[in-house]
């Protein structure tokens, strides 16, 4: 008999492989078009307009392109924090970024990360209002399947220990990344909002609009 934990990991890896392969087959022009639609929905989200400090990420490869959203957020006067992998602690350190062209460079796994010599490290996790979470697949029930490193699970756990309520947890992805039946473990946290090029889902209600 396969242990339950091993079975869950096998299911997660199968979903990862399937979604990543399918996403990679989207043409650049389609990804660009879908990314712009998602960006428009992100900046129209009420919780975005109400938030002052945003934790985002720099996209890589065939992911939803976050750059236009981050640039718009800066123009909107938001304070933008981006993560950097700390190889010693195996956790994410957060830095305030003011210029995506000058303050960011490829880091771990070639993912664009803040330059420590140009950006201030931010420790006030309780101050974050809005988090855009990366991932491979998402469910309309808020389930999130990451890339398997556990970096964001650890970060969200740290945030939870220093505040009474969590910031808004938001996911932006292509509609083909939305799947049913994503297995969840105790360390996994659901997102509050899921945005695709087709719709916006309030995951607490499982309702798309």
PyMOL commands that place a pseudoatom at each C-alpha (Angstrom):
pseudoatom trace, name=CA, resn=UNK, resi=1, chain=A, elem=C, hetatm=0, pos=[0.000, 0.000, 0.000]
pseudoatom trace, name=CA, resn=UNK, resi=2, chain=A, elem=C, hetatm=0, pos=[1.317, 3.471, -0.924]
pseudoatom trace, name=CA, resn=UNK, resi=3, chain=A, elem=C, hetatm=0, pos=[1.488, 5.808, 2.117]
pseudoatom trace, name=CA, resn=UNK, resi=4, chain=A, elem=C, hetatm=0, pos=[-1.100, 8.609, 1.966]
pseudoatom trace, name=CA, resn=UNK, resi=5, chain=A, elem=C, hetatm=0, pos=[1.576, 11.324, 1.945]
pseudoatom trace, name=CA, resn=UNK, resi=6, chain=A, elem=C, hetatm=0, pos=[3.384, 9.657, -0.949]
pseudoatom trace, name=CA, resn=UNK, resi=7, chain=A, elem=C, hetatm=0, pos=[0.109, 9.311, -2.838]
pseudoatom trace, name=CA, resn=UNK, resi=8, chain=A, elem=C, hetatm=0, pos=[-0.650, 13.010, -2.432]
pseudoatom trace, name=CA, resn=UNK, resi=9, chain=A, elem=C, hetatm=0, pos=[2.798, 13.981, -3.663]
pseudoatom trace, name=CA, resn=UNK, resi=10, chain=A, elem=C, hetatm=0, pos=[2.416, 11.691, -6.666]
pseudoatom trace, name=CA, resn=UNK, resi=11, chain=A, elem=C, hetatm=0, pos=[-0.917, 13.316, -7.541]
pseudoatom trace, name=CA, resn=UNK, resi=12, chain=A, elem=C, hetatm=0, pos=[0.541, 16.789, -7.142]
pseudoatom trace, name=CA, resn=UNK, resi=13, chain=A, elem=C, hetatm=0, pos=[3.503, 15.996, -9.369]
pseudoatom trace, name=CA, resn=UNK, resi=14, chain=A, elem=C, hetatm=0, pos=[1.237, 14.557, -12.071]
pseudoatom trace, name=CA, resn=UNK, resi=15, chain=A, elem=C, hetatm=0, pos=[-0.843, 17.737, -12.093]
pseudoatom trace, name=CA, resn=UNK, resi=16, chain=A, elem=C, hetatm=0, pos=[2.300, 19.887, -12.198]
pseudoatom trace, name=CA, resn=UNK, resi=17, chain=A, elem=C, hetatm=0, pos=[3.723, 18.051, -15.173]
pseudoatom trace, name=CA, resn=UNK, resi=18, chain=A, elem=C, hetatm=0, pos=[0.456, 18.161, -17.100]
pseudoatom trace, name=CA, resn=UNK, resi=19, chain=A, elem=C, hetatm=0, pos=[-0.253, 21.856, -16.502]
pseudoatom trace, name=CA, resn=UNK, resi=20, chain=A, elem=C, hetatm=0, pos=[3.311, 23.031, -17.137]
pseudoatom trace, name=CA, resn=UNK, resi=21, chain=A, elem=C, hetatm=0, pos=[3.433, 21.124, -20.438]
pseudoatom trace, name=CA, resn=UNK, resi=22, chain=A, elem=C, hetatm=0, pos=[0.072, 22.516, -21.570]
pseudoatom trace, name=CA, resn=UNK, resi=23, chain=A, elem=C, hetatm=0, pos=[0.947, 26.058, -20.510]
pseudoatom trace, name=CA, resn=UNK, resi=24, chain=A, elem=C, hetatm=0, pos=[4.232, 25.861, -22.381]
pseudoatom trace, name=CA, resn=UNK, resi=25, chain=A, elem=C, hetatm=0, pos=[2.302, 25.141, -25.572]
pseudoatom trace, name=CA, resn=UNK, resi=26, chain=A, elem=C, hetatm=0, pos=[0.528, 28.509, -25.442]
pseudoatom trace, name=CA, resn=UNK, resi=27, chain=A, elem=C, hetatm=0, pos=[2.053, 30.861, -27.987]
pseudoatom trace, name=CA, resn=UNK, resi=28, chain=A, elem=C, hetatm=0, pos=[3.759, 34.034, -26.803]
pseudoatom trace, name=CA, resn=UNK, resi=29, chain=A, elem=C, hetatm=0, pos=[1.083, 36.194, -28.415]
pseudoatom trace, name=CA, resn=UNK, resi=30, chain=A, elem=C, hetatm=0, pos=[-1.679, 34.290, -26.606]
pseudoatom trace, name=CA, resn=UNK, resi=31, chain=A, elem=C, hetatm=0, pos=[0.170, 34.539, -23.283]
pseudoatom trace, name=CA, resn=UNK, resi=32, chain=A, elem=C, hetatm=0, pos=[0.641, 38.277, -23.814]
pseudoatom trace, name=CA, resn=UNK, resi=33, chain=A, elem=C, hetatm=0, pos=[-3.042, 38.790, -24.599]
pseudoatom trace, name=CA, resn=UNK, resi=34, chain=A, elem=C, hetatm=0, pos=[-4.195, 36.688, -21.647]
pseudoatom trace, name=CA, resn=UNK, resi=35, chain=A, elem=C, hetatm=0, pos=[-1.714, 38.419, -19.311]
pseudoatom trace, name=CA, resn=UNK, resi=36, chain=A, elem=C, hetatm=0, pos=[-3.078, 41.836, -20.234]
pseudoatom trace, name=CA, resn=UNK, resi=37, chain=A, elem=C, hetatm=0, pos=[-6.650, 40.713, -19.545]
pseudoatom trace, name=CA, resn=UNK, resi=38, chain=A, elem=C, hetatm=0, pos=[-5.580, 39.331, -16.171]
pseudoatom trace, name=CA, resn=UNK, resi=39, chain=A, elem=C, hetatm=0, pos=[-3.695, 42.539, -15.353]
pseudoatom trace, name=CA, resn=UNK, resi=40, chain=A, elem=C, hetatm=0, pos=[-6.819, 44.574, -16.078]
pseudoatom trace, name=CA, resn=UNK, resi=41, chain=A, elem=C, hetatm=0, pos=[-8.804, 42.383, -13.700]
pseudoatom trace, name=CA, resn=UNK, resi=42, chain=A, elem=C, hetatm=0, pos=[-6.141, 42.637, -11.009]
pseudoatom trace, name=CA, resn=UNK, resi=43, chain=A, elem=C, hetatm=0, pos=[-6.094, 46.429, -10.977]
pseudoatom trace, name=CA, resn=UNK, resi=44, chain=A, elem=C, hetatm=0, pos=[-9.885, 46.461, -10.969]
pseudoatom trace, name=CA, resn=UNK, resi=45, chain=A, elem=C, hetatm=0, pos=[-10.129, 44.242, -7.910]
pseudoatom trace, name=CA, resn=UNK, resi=46, chain=A, elem=C, hetatm=0, pos=[-11.518, 46.235, -4.953]
pseudoatom trace, name=CA, resn=UNK, resi=47, chain=A, elem=C, hetatm=0, pos=[-9.056, 44.684, -2.498]
pseudoatom trace, name=CA, resn=UNK, resi=48, chain=A, elem=C, hetatm=0, pos=[-6.208, 45.844, -4.756]
pseudoatom trace, name=CA, resn=UNK, resi=49, chain=A, elem=C, hetatm=0, pos=[-7.464, 49.432, -4.743]
pseudoatom trace, name=CA, resn=UNK, resi=50, chain=A, elem=C, hetatm=0, pos=[-7.774, 49.321, -0.944]
pseudoatom trace, name=CA, resn=UNK, resi=51, chain=A, elem=C, hetatm=0, pos=[-4.244, 47.962, -0.393]
pseudoatom trace, name=CA, resn=UNK, resi=52, chain=A, elem=C, hetatm=0, pos=[-1.101, 50.028, 0.166]
pseudoatom trace, name=CA, resn=UNK, resi=53, chain=A, elem=C, hetatm=0, pos=[1.665, 47.400, 0.526]
pseudoatom trace, name=CA, resn=UNK, resi=54, chain=A, elem=C, hetatm=0, pos=[1.705, 44.627, -2.063]
pseudoatom trace, name=CA, resn=UNK, resi=55, chain=A, elem=C, hetatm=0, pos=[3.863, 41.512, -2.150]
pseudoatom trace, name=CA, resn=UNK, resi=56, chain=A, elem=C, hetatm=0, pos=[4.249, 40.339, -5.728]
pseudoatom trace, name=CA, resn=UNK, resi=57, chain=A, elem=C, hetatm=0, pos=[6.698, 38.262, -7.722]
pseudoatom trace, name=CA, resn=UNK, resi=58, chain=A, elem=C, hetatm=0, pos=[8.535, 38.445, -11.015]
pseudoatom trace, name=CA, resn=UNK, resi=59, chain=A, elem=C, hetatm=0, pos=[7.196, 35.900, -13.471]
pseudoatom trace, name=CA, resn=UNK, resi=60, chain=A, elem=C, hetatm=0, pos=[9.400, 33.582, -15.473]
pseudoatom trace, name=CA, resn=UNK, resi=61, chain=A, elem=C, hetatm=0, pos=[8.963, 31.402, -18.539]
pseudoatom trace, name=CA, resn=UNK, resi=62, chain=A, elem=C, hetatm=0, pos=[5.384, 30.714, -19.602]
pseudoatom trace, name=CA, resn=UNK, resi=63, chain=A, elem=C, hetatm=0, pos=[3.763, 32.088, -16.421]
pseudoatom trace, name=CA, resn=UNK, resi=64, chain=A, elem=C, hetatm=0, pos=[1.248, 34.927, -16.405]
pseudoatom trace, name=CA, resn=UNK, resi=65, chain=A, elem=C, hetatm=0, pos=[3.443, 37.992, -16.945]
pseudoatom trace, name=CA, resn=UNK, resi=66, chain=A, elem=C, hetatm=0, pos=[3.426, 40.094, -13.785]
pseudoatom trace, name=CA, resn=UNK, resi=67, chain=A, elem=C, hetatm=0, pos=[5.556, 42.993, -15.044]
pseudoatom trace, name=CA, resn=UNK, resi=68, chain=A, elem=C, hetatm=0, pos=[2.708, 45.161, -16.391]
pseudoatom trace, name=CA, resn=UNK, resi=69, chain=A, elem=C, hetatm=0, pos=[0.770, 44.727, -13.140]
pseudoatom trace, name=CA, resn=UNK, resi=70, chain=A, elem=C, hetatm=0, pos=[3.793, 45.606, -11.006]
pseudoatom trace, name=CA, resn=UNK, resi=71, chain=A, elem=C, hetatm=0, pos=[4.521, 48.694, -13.117]
pseudoatom trace, name=CA, resn=UNK, resi=72, chain=A, elem=C, hetatm=0, pos=[0.906, 49.826, -12.851]
pseudoatom trace, name=CA, resn=UNK, resi=73, chain=A, elem=C, hetatm=0, pos=[0.907, 49.246, -9.096]
pseudoatom trace, name=CA, resn=UNK, resi=74, chain=A, elem=C, hetatm=0, pos=[3.937, 51.516, -8.781]
pseudoatom trace, name=CA, resn=UNK, resi=75, chain=A, elem=C, hetatm=0, pos=[2.170, 54.188, -10.833]
pseudoatom trace, name=CA, resn=UNK, resi=76, chain=A, elem=C, hetatm=0, pos=[-0.823, 53.782, -8.536]
pseudoatom trace, name=CA, resn=UNK, resi=77, chain=A, elem=C, hetatm=0, pos=[1.388, 54.659, -5.572]
pseudoatom trace, name=CA, resn=UNK, resi=78, chain=A, elem=C, hetatm=0, pos=[1.543, 51.159, -4.089]
pseudoatom trace, name=CA, resn=UNK, resi=79, chain=A, elem=C, hetatm=0, pos=[4.606, 50.004, -2.167]
pseudoatom trace, name=CA, resn=UNK, resi=80, chain=A, elem=C, hetatm=0, pos=[5.928, 46.897, -3.915]
pseudoatom trace, name=CA, resn=UNK, resi=81, chain=A, elem=C, hetatm=0, pos=[7.781, 44.103, -2.147]
pseudoatom trace, name=CA, resn=UNK, resi=82, chain=A, elem=C, hetatm=0, pos=[9.388, 41.223, -4.028]
pseudoatom trace, name=CA, resn=UNK, resi=83, chain=A, elem=C, hetatm=0, pos=[10.860, 37.966, -2.687]
pseudoatom trace, name=CA, resn=UNK, resi=84, chain=A, elem=C, hetatm=0, pos=[14.441, 36.756, -2.859]
pseudoatom trace, name=CA, resn=UNK, resi=85, chain=A, elem=C, hetatm=0, pos=[15.457, 33.187, -2.037]
pseudoatom trace, name=CA, resn=UNK, resi=86, chain=A, elem=C, hetatm=0, pos=[17.748, 32.985, 0.970]
pseudoatom trace, name=CA, resn=UNK, resi=87, chain=A, elem=C, hetatm=0, pos=[19.842, 29.909, 0.201]
pseudoatom trace, name=CA, resn=UNK, resi=88, chain=A, elem=C, hetatm=0, pos=[21.054, 29.583, 3.810]
pseudoatom trace, name=CA, resn=UNK, resi=89, chain=A, elem=C, hetatm=0, pos=[17.656, 29.637, 5.496]
pseudoatom trace, name=CA, resn=UNK, resi=90, chain=A, elem=C, hetatm=0, pos=[15.732, 28.140, 2.562]
pseudoatom trace, name=CA, resn=UNK, resi=91, chain=A, elem=C, hetatm=0, pos=[13.163, 30.868, 3.042]
pseudoatom trace, name=CA, resn=UNK, resi=92, chain=A, elem=C, hetatm=0, pos=[12.077, 34.013, 1.207]
pseudoatom trace, name=CA, resn=UNK, resi=93, chain=A, elem=C, hetatm=0, pos=[13.484, 37.394, 2.219]
pseudoatom trace, name=CA, resn=UNK, resi=94, chain=A, elem=C, hetatm=0, pos=[11.409, 40.394, 1.123]
pseudoatom trace, name=CA, resn=UNK, resi=95, chain=A, elem=C, hetatm=0, pos=[12.698, 43.636, -0.403]
pseudoatom trace, name=CA, resn=UNK, resi=96, chain=A, elem=C, hetatm=0, pos=[11.048, 46.895, -1.403]
pseudoatom trace, name=CA, resn=UNK, resi=97, chain=A, elem=C, hetatm=0, pos=[11.514, 47.522, -5.142]
pseudoatom trace, name=CA, resn=UNK, resi=98, chain=A, elem=C, hetatm=0, pos=[11.016, 50.886, -6.809]
pseudoatom trace, name=CA, resn=UNK, resi=99, chain=A, elem=C, hetatm=0, pos=[12.314, 50.270, -10.338]
pseudoatom trace, name=CA, resn=UNK, resi=100, chain=A, elem=C, hetatm=0, pos=[11.895, 46.902, -12.076]
pseudoatom trace, name=CA, resn=UNK, resi=101, chain=A, elem=C, hetatm=0, pos=[14.580, 47.716, -14.627]
pseudoatom trace, name=CA, resn=UNK, resi=102, chain=A, elem=C, hetatm=0, pos=[17.325, 48.703, -12.189]
pseudoatom trace, name=CA, resn=UNK, resi=103, chain=A, elem=C, hetatm=0, pos=[16.427, 46.931, -8.947]
pseudoatom trace, name=CA, resn=UNK, resi=104, chain=A, elem=C, hetatm=0, pos=[15.908, 43.381, -10.214]
pseudoatom trace, name=CA, resn=UNK, resi=105, chain=A, elem=C, hetatm=0, pos=[18.190, 40.734, -11.778]
pseudoatom trace, name=CA, resn=UNK, resi=106, chain=A, elem=C, hetatm=0, pos=[18.082, 36.949, -12.343]
pseudoatom trace, name=CA, resn=UNK, resi=107, chain=A, elem=C, hetatm=0, pos=[18.663, 35.017, -9.121]
pseudoatom trace, name=CA, resn=UNK, resi=108, chain=A, elem=C, hetatm=0, pos=[17.875, 31.501, -7.926]
pseudoatom trace, name=CA, resn=UNK, resi=109, chain=A, elem=C, hetatm=0, pos=[16.726, 29.307, -10.817]
pseudoatom trace, name=CA, resn=UNK, resi=110, chain=A, elem=C, hetatm=0, pos=[17.045, 32.403, -13.041]
pseudoatom trace, name=CA, resn=UNK, resi=111, chain=A, elem=C, hetatm=0, pos=[13.957, 33.930, -11.433]
pseudoatom trace, name=CA, resn=UNK, resi=112, chain=A, elem=C, hetatm=0, pos=[14.267, 37.740, -11.356]
pseudoatom trace, name=CA, resn=UNK, resi=113, chain=A, elem=C, hetatm=0, pos=[14.904, 38.856, -7.767]
pseudoatom trace, name=CA, resn=UNK, resi=114, chain=A, elem=C, hetatm=0, pos=[15.615, 42.147, -5.954]
pseudoatom trace, name=CA, resn=UNK, resi=115, chain=A, elem=C, hetatm=0, pos=[19.219, 43.328, -5.844]
pseudoatom trace, name=CA, resn=UNK, resi=116, chain=A, elem=C, hetatm=0, pos=[20.248, 43.573, -2.188]
pseudoatom trace, name=CA, resn=UNK, resi=117, chain=A, elem=C, hetatm=0, pos=[22.575, 46.512, -2.864]
pseudoatom trace, name=CA, resn=UNK, resi=118, chain=A, elem=C, hetatm=0, pos=[19.733, 48.571, -4.319]
pseudoatom trace, name=CA, resn=UNK, resi=119, chain=A, elem=C, hetatm=0, pos=[16.692, 47.516, -2.280]
pseudoatom trace, name=CA, resn=UNK, resi=120, chain=A, elem=C, hetatm=0, pos=[15.778, 47.761, 1.394]
pseudoatom trace, name=CA, resn=UNK, resi=121, chain=A, elem=C, hetatm=0, pos=[15.011, 44.502, 3.131]
pseudoatom trace, name=CA, resn=UNK, resi=122, chain=A, elem=C, hetatm=0, pos=[11.561, 44.549, 4.705]
pseudoatom trace, name=CA, resn=UNK, resi=123, chain=A, elem=C, hetatm=0, pos=[10.797, 42.702, 7.937]
pseudoatom trace, name=CA, resn=UNK, resi=124, chain=A, elem=C, hetatm=0, pos=[7.345, 44.084, 8.756]
pseudoatom trace, name=CA, resn=UNK, resi=125, chain=A, elem=C, hetatm=0, pos=[5.305, 41.106, 7.632]
pseudoatom trace, name=CA, resn=UNK, resi=126, chain=A, elem=C, hetatm=0, pos=[2.294, 42.398, 9.528]
pseudoatom trace, name=CA, resn=UNK, resi=127, chain=A, elem=C, hetatm=0, pos=[2.184, 45.422, 7.213]
pseudoatom trace, name=CA, resn=UNK, resi=128, chain=A, elem=C, hetatm=0, pos=[1.451, 43.524, 3.994]
pseudoatom trace, name=CA, resn=UNK, resi=129, chain=A, elem=C, hetatm=0, pos=[-2.061, 44.126, 2.652]
pseudoatom trace, name=CA, resn=UNK, resi=130, chain=A, elem=C, hetatm=0, pos=[-2.095, 42.037, -0.529]
pseudoatom trace, name=CA, resn=UNK, resi=131, chain=A, elem=C, hetatm=0, pos=[-0.113, 39.012, -1.735]
pseudoatom trace, name=CA, resn=UNK, resi=132, chain=A, elem=C, hetatm=0, pos=[-0.032, 37.784, -5.318]
pseudoatom trace, name=CA, resn=UNK, resi=133, chain=A, elem=C, hetatm=0, pos=[0.946, 34.125, -5.101]
pseudoatom trace, name=CA, resn=UNK, resi=134, chain=A, elem=C, hetatm=0, pos=[2.591, 32.191, -7.926]
pseudoatom trace, name=CA, resn=UNK, resi=135, chain=A, elem=C, hetatm=0, pos=[1.601, 28.633, -8.678]
pseudoatom trace, name=CA, resn=UNK, resi=136, chain=A, elem=C, hetatm=0, pos=[1.184, 25.914, -11.242]
pseudoatom trace, name=CA, resn=UNK, resi=137, chain=A, elem=C, hetatm=0, pos=[-2.497, 25.108, -10.751]
pseudoatom trace, name=CA, resn=UNK, resi=138, chain=A, elem=C, hetatm=0, pos=[-5.426, 26.511, -8.806]
pseudoatom trace, name=CA, resn=UNK, resi=139, chain=A, elem=C, hetatm=0, pos=[-8.952, 25.471, -7.899]
pseudoatom trace, name=CA, resn=UNK, resi=140, chain=A, elem=C, hetatm=0, pos=[-12.022, 27.665, -7.656]
pseudoatom trace, name=CA, resn=UNK, resi=141, chain=A, elem=C, hetatm=0, pos=[-12.225, 26.525, -4.038]
pseudoatom trace, name=CA, resn=UNK, resi=142, chain=A, elem=C, hetatm=0, pos=[-8.932, 28.377, -3.448]
pseudoatom trace, name=CA, resn=UNK, resi=143, chain=A, elem=C, hetatm=0, pos=[-6.661, 25.331, -3.657]
pseudoatom trace, name=CA, resn=UNK, resi=144, chain=A, elem=C, hetatm=0, pos=[-3.151, 26.216, -4.811]
pseudoatom trace, name=CA, resn=UNK, resi=145, chain=A, elem=C, hetatm=0, pos=[-0.489, 23.924, -6.211]
pseudoatom trace, name=CA, resn=UNK, resi=146, chain=A, elem=C, hetatm=0, pos=[2.968, 25.491, -6.170]
pseudoatom trace, name=CA, resn=UNK, resi=147, chain=A, elem=C, hetatm=0, pos=[6.213, 24.344, -7.710]
pseudoatom trace, name=CA, resn=UNK, resi=148, chain=A, elem=C, hetatm=0, pos=[7.096, 22.076, -4.807]
pseudoatom trace, name=CA, resn=UNK, resi=149, chain=A, elem=C, hetatm=0, pos=[9.740, 24.096, -2.970]
pseudoatom trace, name=CA, resn=UNK, resi=150, chain=A, elem=C, hetatm=0, pos=[7.504, 25.096, -0.059]
pseudoatom trace, name=CA, resn=UNK, resi=151, chain=A, elem=C, hetatm=0, pos=[8.913, 28.641, 0.036]
pseudoatom trace, name=CA, resn=UNK, resi=152, chain=A, elem=C, hetatm=0, pos=[5.558, 30.389, 0.071]
pseudoatom trace, name=CA, resn=UNK, resi=153, chain=A, elem=C, hetatm=0, pos=[4.064, 27.923, 2.564]
pseudoatom trace, name=CA, resn=UNK, resi=154, chain=A, elem=C, hetatm=0, pos=[6.863, 28.866, 4.975]
pseudoatom trace, name=CA, resn=UNK, resi=155, chain=A, elem=C, hetatm=0, pos=[6.380, 32.574, 4.278]
pseudoatom trace, name=CA, resn=UNK, resi=156, chain=A, elem=C, hetatm=0, pos=[2.624, 32.437, 4.880]
pseudoatom trace, name=CA, resn=UNK, resi=157, chain=A, elem=C, hetatm=0, pos=[3.238, 30.551, 8.116]
pseudoatom trace, name=CA, resn=UNK, resi=158, chain=A, elem=C, hetatm=0, pos=[5.614, 33.314, 9.245]
pseudoatom trace, name=CA, resn=UNK, resi=159, chain=A, elem=C, hetatm=0, pos=[3.052, 35.960, 8.368]
pseudoatom trace, name=CA, resn=UNK, resi=160, chain=A, elem=C, hetatm=0, pos=[0.321, 34.126, 10.242]
pseudoatom trace, name=CA, resn=UNK, resi=161, chain=A, elem=C, hetatm=0, pos=[2.362, 34.082, 13.451]
pseudoatom trace, name=CA, resn=UNK, resi=162, chain=A, elem=C, hetatm=0, pos=[2.772, 37.862, 13.542]
pseudoatom trace, name=CA, resn=UNK, resi=163, chain=A, elem=C, hetatm=0, pos=[-0.776, 39.083, 12.890]
pseudoatom trace, name=CA, resn=UNK, resi=164, chain=A, elem=C, hetatm=0, pos=[-4.368, 38.268, 13.742]
pseudoatom trace, name=CA, resn=UNK, resi=165, chain=A, elem=C, hetatm=0, pos=[-5.664, 38.262, 10.183]
pseudoatom trace, name=CA, resn=UNK, resi=166, chain=A, elem=C, hetatm=0, pos=[-4.013, 37.362, 6.906]
pseudoatom trace, name=CA, resn=UNK, resi=167, chain=A, elem=C, hetatm=0, pos=[-3.527, 39.767, 4.008]
pseudoatom trace, name=CA, resn=UNK, resi=168, chain=A, elem=C, hetatm=0, pos=[-5.584, 39.166, 0.887]
pseudoatom trace, name=CA, resn=UNK, resi=169, chain=A, elem=C, hetatm=0, pos=[-4.198, 36.089, -0.891]
pseudoatom trace, name=CA, resn=UNK, resi=170, chain=A, elem=C, hetatm=0, pos=[-4.649, 36.416, -4.646]
pseudoatom trace, name=CA, resn=UNK, resi=171, chain=A, elem=C, hetatm=0, pos=[-3.744, 34.136, -7.551]
pseudoatom trace, name=CA, resn=UNK, resi=172, chain=A, elem=C, hetatm=0, pos=[-3.523, 35.118, -11.210]
pseudoatom trace, name=CA, resn=UNK, resi=173, chain=A, elem=C, hetatm=0, pos=[-3.243, 32.388, -13.815]
pseudoatom trace, name=CA, resn=UNK, resi=174, chain=A, elem=C, hetatm=0, pos=[-4.415, 31.302, -17.224]
pseudoatom trace, name=CA, resn=UNK, resi=175, chain=A, elem=C, hetatm=0, pos=[-7.795, 29.552, -17.315]
pseudoatom trace, name=CA, resn=UNK, resi=176, chain=A, elem=C, hetatm=0, pos=[-6.118, 26.302, -18.411]
pseudoatom trace, name=CA, resn=UNK, resi=177, chain=A, elem=C, hetatm=0, pos=[-4.370, 26.245, -15.023]
pseudoatom trace, name=CA, resn=UNK, resi=178, chain=A, elem=C, hetatm=0, pos=[-7.695, 25.983, -13.168]
pseudoatom trace, name=CA, resn=UNK, resi=179, chain=A, elem=C, hetatm=0, pos=[-8.398, 22.367, -12.223]
pseudoatom trace, name=CA, resn=UNK, resi=180, chain=A, elem=C, hetatm=0, pos=[-10.657, 20.450, -9.867]
pseudoatom trace, name=CA, resn=UNK, resi=181, chain=A, elem=C, hetatm=0, pos=[-9.490, 18.095, -7.167]
pseudoatom trace, name=CA, resn=UNK, resi=182, chain=A, elem=C, hetatm=0, pos=[-6.116, 19.576, -6.248]
pseudoatom trace, name=CA, resn=UNK, resi=183, chain=A, elem=C, hetatm=0, pos=[-4.983, 17.567, -3.186]
pseudoatom trace, name=CA, resn=UNK, resi=184, chain=A, elem=C, hetatm=0, pos=[-4.399, 19.725, -0.123]
pseudoatom trace, name=CA, resn=UNK, resi=185, chain=A, elem=C, hetatm=0, pos=[-2.163, 19.057, 2.877]
pseudoatom trace, name=CA, resn=UNK, resi=186, chain=A, elem=C, hetatm=0, pos=[-2.160, 20.674, 6.321]
pseudoatom trace, name=CA, resn=UNK, resi=187, chain=A, elem=C, hetatm=0, pos=[0.611, 23.091, 5.312]
pseudoatom trace, name=CA, resn=UNK, resi=188, chain=A, elem=C, hetatm=0, pos=[-1.232, 24.254, 2.179]
pseudoatom trace, name=CA, resn=UNK, resi=189, chain=A, elem=C, hetatm=0, pos=[-3.178, 27.499, 2.295]
pseudoatom trace, name=CA, resn=UNK, resi=190, chain=A, elem=C, hetatm=0, pos=[-6.051, 28.456, 0.026]
pseudoatom trace, name=CA, resn=UNK, resi=191, chain=A, elem=C, hetatm=0, pos=[-6.186, 31.740, -1.862]
pseudoatom trace, name=CA, resn=UNK, resi=192, chain=A, elem=C, hetatm=0, pos=[-9.037, 34.211, -1.442]
pseudoatom trace, name=CA, resn=UNK, resi=193, chain=A, elem=C, hetatm=0, pos=[-9.276, 35.326, -5.056]
pseudoatom trace, name=CA, resn=UNK, resi=194, chain=A, elem=C, hetatm=0, pos=[-8.474, 33.620, -8.365]
pseudoatom trace, name=CA, resn=UNK, resi=195, chain=A, elem=C, hetatm=0, pos=[-8.218, 35.703, -11.532]
pseudoatom trace, name=CA, resn=UNK, resi=196, chain=A, elem=C, hetatm=0, pos=[-7.902, 34.370, -15.075]
pseudoatom trace, name=CA, resn=UNK, resi=197, chain=A, elem=C, hetatm=0, pos=[-8.282, 35.935, -18.507]
pseudoatom trace, name=CA, resn=UNK, resi=198, chain=A, elem=C, hetatm=0, pos=[-11.893, 34.747, -18.424]
pseudoatom trace, name=CA, resn=UNK, resi=199, chain=A, elem=C, hetatm=0, pos=[-13.203, 35.629, -14.971]
pseudoatom trace, name=CA, resn=UNK, resi=200, chain=A, elem=C, hetatm=0, pos=[-12.689, 36.480, -11.305]
pseudoatom trace, name=CA, resn=UNK, resi=201, chain=A, elem=C, hetatm=0, pos=[-13.523, 33.932, -8.598]
pseudoatom trace, name=CA, resn=UNK, resi=202, chain=A, elem=C, hetatm=0, pos=[-14.274, 34.755, -4.974]
pseudoatom trace, name=CA, resn=UNK, resi=203, chain=A, elem=C, hetatm=0, pos=[-12.898, 31.483, -3.612]
pseudoatom trace, name=CA, resn=UNK, resi=204, chain=A, elem=C, hetatm=0, pos=[-14.716, 31.814, -0.289]
pseudoatom trace, name=CA, resn=UNK, resi=205, chain=A, elem=C, hetatm=0, pos=[-17.927, 31.383, -2.279]
pseudoatom trace, name=CA, resn=UNK, resi=206, chain=A, elem=C, hetatm=0, pos=[-16.562, 29.409, -5.233]
pseudoatom trace, name=CA, resn=UNK, resi=207, chain=A, elem=C, hetatm=0, pos=[-18.370, 31.835, -7.507]
pseudoatom trace, name=CA, resn=UNK, resi=208, chain=A, elem=C, hetatm=0, pos=[-16.851, 33.245, -10.714]
pseudoatom trace, name=CA, resn=UNK, resi=209, chain=A, elem=C, hetatm=0, pos=[-17.954, 36.450, -12.368]
for i in range(1, 209): cmd.bond("trace and resi %d" % i, "trace and resi %d" % (i + 1))
show_as sticks, trace
zoom trace
